Amino acid sequence: MAKSKITHAKRFLLNLLAARRLNAWCEEHNLPHTTIYNLAAEDIPPTYSVICKLLPYIEPAKWFYSEDEEIPYKTRLLPEWNPDDIPFFVRKHRHDYKELLDKYDISPSTGVNLFINYRTKPSVALIAKACADVNPEEFFTLGDANEDGKFYPERGDIVSISGKTMLVLTKEKSNRETHSFTGVCIQNNEVDLNTLETITYSRINPEFIKKASGELVSDTLKKIRLLFK
């Protein structure tokens, strides 16, 4: 079996090992020498918990790019992250995580436990796949404190709420500010313009189903505008 490529993070540890400074470095930072030595000397991938522990000393992105790759994100050291806390990436995808299952090869049961029940920690494999789309810092930080984990639909979302399937016509910014959205019901796969209404929600939030086509949204908005002429 071919060895995995050496990441920027592993090269950092290998340089310490070659300089015979790894043990002193671990003692200085109160880090488990055996674990760190194995990461440097063996072909052993790091765990999520280990990366969380080493954030003050090794930038997170450096674990996911080989030393011959340029890291496309600005890197920085971070405070140690409690792996049991819920990182920004998980919180922001609580309601649209189903769209990520195929993209990142996540099983439905793992998706529920990661994004809904919070029983599963992000895997290193998942973070590596997501690096093409987001800075891996999102898996080790609180991120946007305004991201409350609630779902605020965007224009073009098809959602389910109170037994209705609806096409959302108002934009996410307005929906977030008012805790409401304006839309029309979809019945028998067709939009019913007579059901146009604004729904305010607090305890019962809309559940994302899928994105509508741009053509459907545009056509619906045109028809609704005609009703008010």
ABEGO torsion letter per residue (X at the ends): XBBBBBBAAAAAAAAAAAAGAAAAAAAAAGBBAAAAAAAAABBBBBBAAAAAAAAAABBAAAAABBAABBBABBBBBBBBBBAABBBAAAAAAAAAAAAAAAAAGBBAAAAAAAAAAGABBBBAAAAAAAAAABBAAAAABAEBAABAGBBBBBBGBBBBBGGBBBBBABBAAAAAAAGBBBBBBBBGGBBBAAABBBBBBAABBBBBABBBBAAAAAAAAAAAAAAAX
